[in-house]
Amino acid sequence: MSKVEANTALILIDWQEGFDDWDHWGGNRNNPEAEKNASLLLSHWRQNNLPVFHVIHHSTLSKSPLRKEKPSGQIIQLLAPLESETLMHKRENSAFVGTHLEVSLRRLNIQKLVISGLTTNHCVSTSTRMAGNLGFDVQLVGDACATFDRIGPDGQEFKAQLIHDVCLSDLHNEFCQVVNTADII
């Protein structure tokens, strides 16, 4: 029996091949289990015939690995969408800006979202914040997200796990409930 209600959609954000180039994104990605956990969520949604939305980044920068015409811009095979699942391309940091995601969710009477993706502190955070602000009941699956090391404006290095943890703590109880895969399935 599913713990997920019928009016709950799974939103998978930026699970693209281009994120395999760790050096490009800052190195030292955290959470090596993120893809596996996202795959468990996706399998659960498919088994229960629940709505799935894949949202990927189509960068405005021609040299970016996240361009839909490049192999690196494609969704990783483990999470590749089925023909029956919605695929949207975004140009901004939010899955809701420049896409028909909100309209599609509203048409299906979706009130609850479960979100997974890359990177925790960028598109996942921005999308989660907007979803909460738009009135959706959001569960962000922390162990099905990941990020990379970052260099601050003063040159200080911040480790991926710290960034991930701080981002999740900023979102929890404000824009969403942060949960783990086991809490959902």
Backbone hydrogen bonds, N-H to C=O, Kabsch-Sander energy under -0.5 kcal/mol:
donor,donor_aa,acceptor,acceptor_aa,energy
3,K,184,I,-0.6
8,T,5,E,-1.3
9,A,112,K,-2.4
10,L,51,P,-2.4
11,I,9,A,-0.5
11,I,114,V,-3.1
12,L,10,L,-0.6
12,L,53,F,-2.8
13,I,11,I,-0.6
13,I,116,S,-2.7
14,D,12,L,-0.5
14,D,55,V,-3.2
16,Q,14,D,-2.2
17,E,74,Q,-2.9
18,G,72,S,-3.0
19,F,16,Q,-1.8
20,D,17,E,-2.4
21,D,18,G,-1.2
22,W,20,D,-1.6
24,H,21,D,-0.8
25,W,21,D,-1.0
25,W,22,W,-0.5
26,G,22,W,-0.8
26,G,23,D,-0.7
27,G,22,W,-3.2
30,N,147,T,-2.0
34,A,31,N,-1.8
37,N,33,E,-2.6
38,A,34,A,-2.7
39,S,35,E,-2.4
40,L,36,K,-2.0
41,L,37,N,-2.1
42,L,38,A,-2.6
43,S,39,S,-2.6
44,H,40,L,-2.1
45,W,41,L,-2.5
46,R,42,L,-2.5
47,Q,43,S,-2.8
48,N,44,H,-1.6
49,N,46,R,-1.3
50,L,45,W,-2.6
53,F,10,L,-2.9
54,H,86,T,-3.3
55,V,12,L,-3.0
55,V,53,F,-0.6
56,I,88,M,-2.7
58,H,90,K,-3.2
59,S,57,H,-0.6
59,S,66,L,-3.7
62,S,60,T,-0.5
64,S,61,L,-1.5
67,R,65,P,-1.0
70,K,67,R,-2.0
73,G,70,K,-1.5
74,Q,71,P,-1.4
76,I,15,W,-2.6
79,L,76,I,-1.5
80,A,77,Q,-1.5
85,E,82,L,-1.7
86,T,52,V,-1.5
88,M,54,H,-2.9
90,K,56,I,-3.0
97,V,94,S,-0.9
98,G,96,F,-0.6
104,S,100,H,-2.5
105,L,101,L,-2.6
106,R,102,E,-2.7
107,R,103,V,-2.5
108,L,104,S,-1.3
109,N,106,R,-1.5
110,I,105,L,-2.8
111,Q,7,N,-1.8
112,K,7,N,-2.0
113,L,137,D,-2.6
114,V,9,A,-2.5
115,I,139,Q,-2.5
116,S,11,I,-2.1
117,G,144,A,-1.2
118,L,13,I,-2.1
119,T,146,A,-0.7
120,T,146,A,-1.9
122,H,119,T,-1.4
124,V,119,T,-1.8
125,S,119,T,-0.6
125,S,120,T,-0.7
126,T,122,H,-2.8
127,S,123,C,-2.3
128,T,124,V,-2.4
129,R,125,S,-2.7
130,M,126,T,-2.2
131,A,127,S,-2.6
132,G,128,T,-2.4
133,N,129,R,-2.4
134,L,130,M,-2.1
135,G,132,G,-1.4
136,F,131,A,-2.3
137,D,111,Q,-2.7
138,V,136,F,-0.8
139,Q,113,L,-2.7
140,L,177,Q,-2.1
141,V,115,I,-2.6
141,V,139,Q,-0.6
142,G,140,L,-1.2
142,G,179,V,-2.2
143,D,179,V,-0.6
144,A,141,V,-2.0
145,C,142,G,-1.0
146,A,117,G,-1.1
149,D,27,G,-2.6
150,R,158,F,-2.4
152,G,150,R,-0.5
152,G,156,Q,-3.3
155,G,152,G,-2.2
158,F,150,R,-3.3
163,I,159,K,-2.3
164,H,160,A,-2.9
165,D,161,Q,-2.7
166,V,162,L,-2.8
167,C,163,I,-2.6
168,L,164,H,-2.5
169,S,165,D,-2.2
170,D,166,V,-2.2
171,L,167,C,-1.7
172,H,168,L,-2.4
173,N,176,C,-2.6
174,E,171,L,-1.9
175,F,171,L,-2.7
176,C,171,L,-1.4
177,Q,138,V,-2.1
178,V,176,C,-0.5
179,V,140,L,-2.6
179,V,177,Q,-0.5
183,D,180,N,-1.1
184,I,180,N,-0.9
184,I,181,T,-1.1
185,I,181,T,-2.5
